[in-house]
Amino acid sequence: MKITLIGPAHPYRGSFATLTKRLAEEFQKEDNIVKIYTFTLQYPNFLFPGETQYTSNKAPENVNITRIINSINPFNWIKVGLRIKKEKPDMVILRYWLPFFSPCLSTISRIARLNKHTKVIAIVDNIIPHEKRFLDNTFTRYFVSGVDGFLAMSKNVINDISKFNTSKPRILTPHPLFDDFGNSVSKEEAQKKLGLNAYDINILTFGLIRKYKGVDLLIDALADERLAKYPIKLTIAGEFYDSPTPYYDKVKQLGLSSKVNFIPKFIPDEDVKYYFCSTDLVAQTYRSATQSGVTQIGYHFEKPMLVTKVGGLAEIIPEGKVGYVVEPDVKDISDAILNFCELRPDFTEGIKEEKRKYSWNKKIEAINKLYKDTL
């Protein structure tokens, strides 16, 4: 088939760009003709809270990436839509995660579909955003009406799609492994690289820091007096998309400065393995979620995880087999950490067994099935 992927890709950084590249690679293994259309402008700078949208890594050589889409220029949307309409790919796969992109992506997809041949599949990370804004529902309805089918990665998102459409084909398939960060290194090498101590109980929370991700809940949980006797070291690695001041103040006020280490920056791909391979437990204490790529990095590096019962996190972390599933509550989080410190359970075999469910070929099979359902 001829397949066009629309979404973040090099030179943009982050998990979305990684997933776009990996999808292209997997489709190419089946001898499909694949191209990626990404942004010339993704977010206007005033809407982007981080330091930069771009990676310093070299462009991948094995995929065809064209920077062509301007997210705020309607004339550009028409131009791109007409180009895809003329090219007549069998399938356009686009990524939807914020209503902000609805006018752009919907206009392109509507024009492309005018050739009566191209089917548009949306990979939906969030149909209802974590942080709501005016016109979100209006933009999302417009988006939903302009595509042919939906792929969601959690039951929560599948249910949310039904609030906007109940008739179009949809399929649920979990987020595949994030296997683009290299092979594991020894814990000793990773801890030496990051300056961590082998005798500490190392806990990692990883990724962009926003209020809904509940990093403050994790910090509060570490202040539980039952944990005081254990040599816990929490690494908070990720760029702040909220003000960092409340987090630093909380650590200081709770007397946890010796136990908490902030790495307040975007972690480049080549360093991700050191953070995961050095840790004993990966913590995702979200207040709300749909799914998270961090769990799939954890699976790739075969690390036990502590997640909260929100969104799709609990769907892919079986309690007691891969780690802990708790309420987004400070005491529940501290109880789980206490259990881990006291018993040091070995989740290795359970992680390896569950990990097999999240192969990339299953993702491709799901998309191919969804495409056939749209014909």
SULSULTA-V115668 format. One record per pair of residues at least 24 apart in sequence whose ideal C-beta (glycine too) atoms are under 7 Angstrom apart, sorted by the first residue. I is the first residue (numbers start at 1). J is the second residue. If there is no record, write none. Layout:
# SULSULTA-V115668
i=(I,I)
j=(J,J)
This chain:
# SULSULTA-V115668
i=(1,1,1,2,2,2,3,3,3,3,3,3,3,3,4,4,4,4,4,5,5,5,6,6,6,6,6,7,7,7,8,8,8,9,9,9,10,10,10,10,11,11,11,12,12,12,12,12,12,13,13,13,13,15,15,16,18,18,20,21,21,22,22,24,25,25,26,26,27,34,35,35,36,36,36,36,37,37,37,37,38,38,38,39,39,39,40,40,40,40,41,41,41,42,44,49,50,50,50,51,51,57,69,71,71,74,77,77,77,78,78,80,81,81,81,81,81,82,84,84,84,85,85,85,85,88,88,88,89,90,91,91,91,92,92,93,93,93,94,94,95,96,96,96,96,97,97,98,99,99,99,99,102,102,102,102,103,105,106,106,106,109,109,110,119,119,119,120,120,121,121,121,121,121,121,121,122,122,123,124,124,124,124,124,125,126,126,127,127,127,127,128,130,130,140,148,149,149,149,151,151,151,153,153,154,154,154,154,154,155,155,156,156,156,157,169,169,169,171,171,171,173,173,173,174,174,174,175,175,175,176,176,176,176,176,177,177,177,177,178,178,178,178,179,180,181,181,181,181,181,182,184,184,184,185,185,185,187,187,190,190,190,191,193,194,194,194,196,196,199,200,200,200,201,201,201,201,201,202,202,202,202,202,203,203,203,203,203,203,204,204,204,204,204,204,204,205,205,205,206,206,206,206,206,207,207,208,208,208,209,209,209,209,209,210,210,211,212,212,212,213,214,214,214,214,214,215,216,216,217,217,217,217,218,218,218,219,219,219,219,219,219,220,221,221,221,221,222,222,223,223,224,226,226,227,227,227,227,230,232,232,233,233,234,234,234,235,235,235,236,236,236,237,237,237,238,239,239,239,240,272,273,276,276,277,279,281,281,284,284,285,285,286,286,286,287,289,296,299,299,299,302,302,302,302,304,304,306,318,321,321,321,322,322,322,322,323)
j=(32,90,91,33,89,90,27,32,33,34,89,90,91,93,35,37,84,89,92,34,36,93,37,92,94,105,108,38,94,95,38,39,42,36,38,65,55,59,60,65,54,55,59,38,39,42,53,54,55,53,54,55,266,178,293,95,178,180,95,60,63,180,360,63,62,63,360,364,364,64,64,66,63,64,65,66,66,68,69,80,65,67,69,67,69,71,67,68,69,70,70,71,72,71,72,241,239,241,266,239,266,269,104,101,104,107,104,107,108,107,111,108,107,108,110,111,112,111,108,112,118,111,112,114,115,115,117,118,118,118,119,121,371,118,120,121,123,367,120,122,123,122,124,125,143,125,126,129,129,136,139,140,139,140,142,143,139,143,142,143,146,146,147,146,148,371,374,147,148,147,148,149,151,367,370,371,147,150,151,150,151,152,157,161,290,157,290,157,160,161,164,160,212,288,164,374,370,373,374,366,367,370,291,312,290,291,311,312,315,312,315,290,311,312,290,370,373,374,366,369,370,362,363,366,316,357,358,291,293,296,296,358,359,360,363,296,299,300,358,293,296,297,300,300,269,269,272,273,297,300,273,273,277,301,273,274,277,277,278,274,277,278,278,274,274,275,278,233,278,231,231,232,233,230,231,232,280,341,233,235,278,279,280,232,234,279,280,281,283,235,237,275,276,279,282,283,236,283,284,237,238,275,282,294,238,294,238,239,241,238,239,240,241,242,241,242,242,286,287,288,286,285,286,287,308,328,247,247,250,285,328,330,333,283,285,333,247,250,251,254,256,260,330,330,333,334,337,256,259,254,256,334,334,338,334,337,338,341,341,259,341,259,261,259,260,261,261,263,275,260,262,263,263,267,275,267,264,265,266,264,297,301,301,303,301,303,306,340,308,313,328,333,310,313,328,328,313,358,351,355,358,348,351,352,355,347,351,336,354,347,350,354,347,350,351,354,347)
